[in-house]
Structure formats: structure tokens, C-alpha cells
Amino acid sequence: MALKFLGIIPNTPVDDSPTIWLDEDSGDLLIQSYKATAEEVKACQELGSIPGHSRDVPDHETIIRLPAVMLQYIPRPEGGDGEVPRS
């Protein structure tokens, strides 16, 4: 796996460090951030996503809270083709 560091929350203290990396092989993002609270998870489940889709969070998935300031580090598609640019 070839990872590329994209960014860390600005002015982060040593023990509080939401971080984003790019897997250059797959284009996937790896995100370290805050765990959603039980209240936040419940709200997400109550809202759901698309009709007919399960509202459960599978054991191999989780819901995280990504601070808005971290959005600047998420790659955007170039040319609107839906593909994440790879470096």
C-alpha cells in the first residue's frame, strides 16, 4: 500500500489529531478522526440514506465525525469525471 499524507487538523495538539491519508494504489481515503457519539449514530440511523437500505452500521464499519476544517484535505475530482486524482 502506497500512502500519501494529505493533512492533519490545523494547530493540532499532540493527542488530538484527525488526519487524512490517500491510498495511492486504490484512490481510497484513510481517515483518523473522532468517533461519533451514540446520539450521533442514532440520529444517522434514524435518518437513514436511500429507501430500502439498512440503517444498521455493520461491525466492519463505523461512523466518524470529521471536523469541517478537514474538508480542505479531501481530494476533489478533476474535470468533473468523478475520479479522485492520484498523485
Beta strands, then each sheet from edge to edge (+ up, - down):
strand 1: 3-8
strand 2: 19-23
strand 3: 29-32
strand 4: 34-35
strand 5: 64-65
sheet 1: 1+ 2- 3+
sheet 2: 4+ 5-
end
